[in-house]
Amino acid sequence: MSVNAHHWWQEAVIYQVYPRSFQDSNGDGVGDLPGLIRRLDYLRRLGVDAIWLSPVYRSPQEDNGYDISDYQDIDPMFGSLADMDRLIAEARLRGIRIIMDLVLNHTSDRHRWFQEALKGRDNPYHDFYIWRDGQPGQPPNDMRACFGGSAWQWVPQLQQYYFHQFAVAQPDLNWDNPAVREALYDMIRWWMKRGVGGFRLDVIDQIAKDPDLGITNNGPRLHELIREMNQATFGNGDYVTVGETWGATPQIARLFSQPDGSEFSMVFQFEHIGLDQKPGGQKWDLAPLDLVRLKQVLSGWQRQLYGCGWNSLFWNNHDLPRIVSRWGSDKPAYREVSAKMLATLLYGFQGTPYIYQGEELGMTNAYLSLEDCRDIESLNLYRERLEEGYAPADILRSIQARGRDNARTPMQWDDSPQAGFSSGEPWIKVNPNYSYINAAAQVDDPDSVFCYYQKLINLRKQETTLIDGSYTLLAESDPDLFMYVREWDSEQILTVVNFHAQERPQFLPEHWKQANCLIHNYPGPVGETLRPFEAFMLKHW
Ligand code: TEU
């Protein structure tokens, strides 16, 4: 079989750690770097190749660290730069790279640059941000911030507004200013010298915005700026880079992830994530998922990047509800088998799979009360929709289904108090189902979700066809089955999943009936009918 030359990240599986909820080492109820270091052997046992670390930089924590006040220091709640260096070294000893989360679209309003900018229009840092003259109560336009309210914040002492795409405390940086870009590139090179293996770039398709025209992502200079950053920093070395690009289409993603390495390794695209919300609505406006539409979208990404780009493969992250509650079943009868089904579906595709902490255990949404919610996005939404006349119960239902806190409840390590996450009071409530959904109960159970993820990760190391193979969707209009073939040289791998809970007569082409089963989420052989959420991969030569 011919073998393509690959970048390491094309054969890798990457694990996202949300540090404040991963492992607390000092009993303050917040996860930290020493705690993560203690869990590196668990991640090595799972078989991951890199860790994407959500921000641990100095931050006032208005947006849980995505509001950075010093890019080159570690917030004391997470530890120190010495802890960071130890994490990089200890991870490297286990063959794991550390990927830093770069938030380059905005800073905290407590960042030195913004504090200087506030001192006056002639301050050298004033133009690091986006200002418009105006009158109080008359913002430059009606652009809205992602976390509610106007995207323009009035500063009386300057008689100006500044632009913020997210929270008021997250002023957007002015990427038209070469001094901003040079300062950021210096910082990136500083982290490269510290030995990190790559970067995740937060809302990076928003850096070329034109707020006067209402343009936020995919602005006219976007790819020019990304190429400049690439050449000045991570383009010099075998770093993995993944851009968070909510506005990406497959055509745009071909530019972001083109094989010449001039931009990023890949991007997080979200077209599939938006399929279960009302058309024209927000993520809070719930709608059922149409599997045929999901097949069209995911197949489109597979086909349109094949040979000219690279996909990321994910269901979860720190901003998304947990997939087993969202598109599987989090009831005891089918939680494990549906978690395995969703993983099987994802790991048969071409691209780099990402595991969000706890996904490998089949962790579920937490259905928090409003009092237990911590996320600025959910709390602002509740207040805003209450003022707009929504019923409190309807708003809470949306938050419990789609709120980001669902992904941010503490990692469930064992059935001891606080799930082994902390000896103190956690910053957010532990999901009560930790008593039976936890790592200790799974790592030695060959039938567990954890061990199923281990098998899938091993499969991707063994099966070149999963890395390089072409993609063909079967049964395109079937409302329950998602079936596709990957082909490379003389080898074919068929992935079959029953995406729903009811039994299905099986649609298996005759020549697949003698094939070798690579993985199966039910015990015993593949039968004539598909059981609820049944999933498997077959291979033949
Ligand atoms: O998220 C970008 C973003 O748009 C999401 O917040 C999205 O609006 C929403 O959460 C969908 O559920 C990135 C980070 O991942 C997020 O945690 C930050 O809050 C945000 O940028 C600002 O830095």
Residues whose N, C-alpha, C, O or C-beta is under 5 A from the ligand:
A	BS01	TEU	D63 Y66 C146 F166 D202 V203 D319
